[in-house]
Amino acid sequence: MTRRSAGGTYRSAGGPALISLVLAWLLLIPAPALATAAQSVGTPAPPRFENSAVSATASAMASMAGGVSFSLTGTTPFPIRSASVRYHPVGQETVYAVPAALPVSAPDGSFSLSLVVDPRQDGLPPGLTLSHAWHLTLEDGTKWSSSVGRVDWIDDRFAWDVVRVNTVEVMIGAEDSSDRRDRIVAEVRRVLPEIERVIGSSATGPIRFWVYDAAADLAGTQTANTEPWIAASSYPGLGVTLAVIPPEATIEIGRLIPHELAHHVLHHAATSPFSAPPLWFDEGLAGWFQTTGTDQFPALVRAAAAEGTLPGVAALASSFPFAVSEANLAYAACWSVMTYVIETWGEAAIPRLAASFAADRTDDQAMLVALGIDQRTLDIQWRVWLGASGESSDASP
Ligand SMILES: [Zn+2]
C-alpha cells in the first residue's frame, strides 16, 4: 500500500528547470533585504523594480469539491503578457507551475485573474499546506511576483476530530463513536514507538493519518483511475496516509495502522534523494508489524511455492502486480521474506538494511553490507527455508 508522490511540471529533479526554480524562489526575498545585502559590500543598491510596477492582492481558497482557486486583483501600468501560479506542498521541493488565462486589458489598468487547480491531478492528497505565489510578465518585460501565501488542502467534506500522538495527527470523523476513536488512537500509541524502536529511527515531520469509514469516501480524494481494491494510500514523502477502517471492521485497525505508519518511519530511515528501499523490504516490514491480516499469508506462500508461482525477491523489488490475487500473493511473499530475514539475522538487521539502502548503493551492495549476502542468495536461502527446493514442505514461516 505504497503510494509515492506523483510527478509534476518540474518533477525532473536535477535538471536545469529545478535550478532555475530555486533561483526564482530566491528572488522572492523582499527587496529591502536584497538592498541591504548589496550595500553591505559597497555596491549601489539595485533599482527596486520588484513589486513597484503592479499593485495587486492575491488570495486562495481550497475545497475537495472545487479544488484550489487562486485569484489576483489589482492594477498594472502595462498589459500583462503572461501570468502563472506556482505552488508546492510546504516542505517539498517539487513545484507545480500553471499558466492562467490572460485578463482583458482595462483602460484604467485594473485587472482580475483567477485559476482553479485540482491537486489530485498532481497526486497530492488532502492533508497538505500549499505555498503559492503569482508570477506576471508585463508587456515591457517587467516581471512581478506576489508575496507567498499559504492555503490548506484538506478534506472538508466531513467534520473531523484531530487527535495528536507524538508526530501523528489522527483525523477521525467527529461523529464516530468514542470507542472506535479510543481503539484507533490506542493502536497508534502502541505501535508507533515499537516501529521506531525496531527501525531505529523516528518520523521527523508530522504524519496526517485520515481514517475514512468507507472506500467510497477515500475514493473522493483520489484520481479516477485509482485501483479499486485500495484500502489505504500512504505518501511518506508528504507525511500523509488515507486509510479505510469501516466502523464494523475493527480488525482493520491492527492491519492498516501498523502497516502504514511503518511506511512513514522507514521512509525517513531508508530513503535518500536518489534512492528508495526495494518494495520487498518496504512492504515486507510494513506487513511484519501488522497484528491482523497476515493469517492467510503462510498458506498462500506455501501454495505458490508448490505450484512454482511464488515471485522471487528480485521481482518484488520494484513493482507490484495490479490484479488482486497476484497483489495479495506479493504482499504475502514480502512478508515471508521479511520474516525469514528477521528470524535469521534478528531485528538488528532492520536498521542496518535501512541505513544501507539509504546510502545510494545498489540493492546487491546494500544487502552485502547489511546481511553479507546479495539479492540472489537471499532468494535461494528464503526458498530453502520455505521448503520449496527441499523435500520438506513443513518448514513453513
Ligand atoms: Zn504498503
Residues whose N, C-alpha, C, O or C-beta is under 5 A from the ligand:
A	BS01	ZN	M1 T2 E283 A286
